[in-house]
Amino acid sequence: MAGLVHMSPVPMTQTTFGCFEDVGDCVYGACCGACHLGSVAQKSQSGDCCTTCLVGTCLSFPLIYNMYAKGVLQSALQRVGVTQEIGLFECLCCIGCVQCQVSREITNRQSQMAIGGGMAAPQVVVVHAPAPQTM
């Protein structure tokens, strides 16, 4: 066994109920959730805006849309380096707020990458196995 690689989770920096940080984005998400979800996918380059919006609109039944949106949003976060899992409870109860949170997170991380000149790499901890003991 050469060594184990352990990736520590990279958390989001935005809060779920931070709507006043970007009111326009939250109004957009409240008025047309499926279109907003498509915009988030397009912004993070994890999907196509029109296709994501169309699928979201077709799946606009209460719990089905929430699960679809959770998958799209998790994929979008991974594209910008966030490995924190999106909570199931938040997705079932307040998917609009979660969409806005992820949208703000992607916007902030992309602006940090533009300023810093690159993406912050996830932290990797390498653990080496102890050497075999001989007698």
N, C-alpha and C positions, 0 to 999 in steps of 0.2 A: 504494500500500500504506500504509494509515493506521498500522498498528502491529500487532505480534504480542503475544499474551497467553501467558505461560508460567506454568503452575501448578507450583510445587514440591511434591513429595509430602509429605503429612502422615503421619508414621510413628505406629505404635502405641507406647504407653508401657508395655504389659504384656509380659512374657516368655512364651515358649511353655511353659516348665516351671515356672511359678509356682503350682503347685497348692496350696501351703500358704497362699497369700494368701486363698483362699476354698475351703476343704476341702469344704463342703457342696455348692457348685456343681459341683465336680469329681466328687464321688461321684454326684451326679445325672446328670452327663454320662457317667460310666462305666457306670452301671446301665441307663440308657435314653437312648442317644445321639440317637435320632430325636425323642423328647419334648423333650430338652434343646435340640436344634436348633430345634424349634418355639417354645420359650420365648425363645430368642435372637431369632428373627424377630419375635415378638410384642413383646418388650421394645424393639426398635429401630424398631418400626412399619414393617418392611419386608415383612411377611407375616403370615398368620394362623397361630396356634399349631396348631390342629387340622389344617388343610390341609397345612401344612409337615410335621407329624409323620406324617400319613397317607402322603404322597408319599415321605418318607424311609423309612418302614417298607416300602412296596411296592418301593422301590429298594434294599433292603438286601443287595444283592450286593456283594462286596468293593470293587471299583473304581468301580462305578456310584454307590454312596452317597457315596463320597469326593468325586467330581466334583460331585454335586448339592449336597452340604454346602458345598463351596468356593464355589459360586455364591451360595448363601443367605448365607453368612458375609461374602462380599465386599460384597454388597448391604447387609447390616446395617451394616458398617463405613462405607460411603459415606453412610448416613443420619445418622451422627454426626460426619461430617467427616473421616474417615480415608481417605486416598487410597493408602496403601501396599498393594501387591499381596500377597496371601497366596501363599506359595510352594507350588509343585506338590509338591515333595519332602515338605514337612511334611504336606500333605494326604494323600498316599499312605501315609506311614509312621505318622503319629500324629494322625489326625483328631480324636480325643477331646481331646487336649491343645490343638489349635488351636481347637476349639469353646470350651473353657474360657477360653483366652486372649482370644478375641473377646468372650465374655460378660463377663469382668472389664473389658475395655476399654470396652464399652458402658456398664456400670454406673458406672465412674469418670467417663466423659465426661458422662453424664447428671447425676451428682451435682455435677460442676463447673459445668454449665449452670444447675442449680438454685441453686447458691450465687452464681455470677457473674451470673445474670440473663440470660444469652443464650449463644448458640453462638459459639465462636471461629471467625471466618471464615478460610478457607484463604488462605494468602499468595498474592498475585497480583503478578507482576512485569510491567509494561508496557514493551515495548521499541519505541521509535519508529524508523522508517526515517529515514535521513539525508535532508536536503533535496536536491533535484536541483541539480546544479551547472550553471551557465550560463557560457558563454564570451563 
